[in-house]
Amino acid sequence: KKRVVSGVQPTGAIHLGNYLGAIKNWVALQDVYDTLFFVVDLHAITLPHEPKELIEATKKSAALYIACGVDPSKASIFVQSHVRAHAELTWLLSCVTPISWLNKMIQFKEKARKSGEDVGTGLLTYPLLMASDILLYQCDLVPVGEDQRQHLELTRDVADRVNNIYGGKKWKKRGGPGGRIFKVPDALIPPAGARIMSLTDGTSKMSKSAPSDQSRINLLDTRDEIVRKITRCKTDSFTGMEFDNPDRPECTNLLGIYQLVSGKTKEEVAEEVKDMNWGQFKPLLADALVEHLTPIQKRYGEVVAEPAYLDGILKEGAERAEVIANATLENIQNAMGFLPRQ
Ligand code: AQP
């Protein structure tokens, strides 16, 4: 089976964008691929954070993966920091990656601009932690949204560079088995329409870090919160509802959300809503969201009510991940000339 890895940062509440753009797709992937899904807590400290919130968000994220349908009997679910090889490999990769490659990363430039002068080094080297997340598992495919494409390209370049410098015959000469150190992964492009936009601005993505909670639906929002957010979300003065009108980004976004949570096709939705006005469409969307999220919230309640169950899953997941990750780490350490520990 081909292998797929992916993760979400525990930096705040998991929202509808994370769910429709990532976690919901994992549920389909776990039936086809060998999958590892982790809570990427090491990534969550690149910007200043509150330790108490991190530990809570980490537990919450893992519980939500399961509540959304990620099945621990099919996929390995674990916390990134529990597998130490992630941090160790990042150091090794940082020593073979030119700084100029990292300086080119658009996300770094944007986040550094917002954070000012005291921005941590981790924000620059973040893509190498992501490269470690992927390369440690010798995975074939990585589901990536548009915003992560550049980071995956970097991962591929770093893998090629390590394979060229330390792999193959050179590695054999150093006493290693030779061959390739890292598998070079490909992007798995998520299904179309999976980019969910803000409820207050249809041209910017729904995001955990946006200051206003009104801009997103969190997976654990109550019925009242969902209804209130949908009632207040940005609209326009056109009549009728339609997809893909460039002057109506909010309309396209909300219809897209409705399509994904109702399980209908785009054509079915377009036909159903074409003569509606916003006042008719909004309650339809709010109801569909509540109906879709209620079973997830119920399952979430059951998972968090049994902490030992979640602990057990995370322990098992980390143990399985560690076997694969440590084998890769050992290979690259040997190839780089580190004295093996006896
Ligand atoms: N709005 C979105 N639509 C579709 N997919 C989205 N993802 C995030 N936002 C949307 C996907 O969720 C996964 C987890 O991403 P992450 O935890 O690395 O966070 P992020 O991509 O930086 O986005 P967030 O969650 O909103 O956080 P901030 O506020 O930091 O930008 C990824 O697969 C991502 O594509």
Residues whose N, C-alpha, C, O or C-beta is under 5 A from the ligand:
A	BS01	AQP	G7 V8 Q9 G17 N18 G21 A22 G145 A194 R195 I196 M197 K205 M206 S207 K208 S209 A210
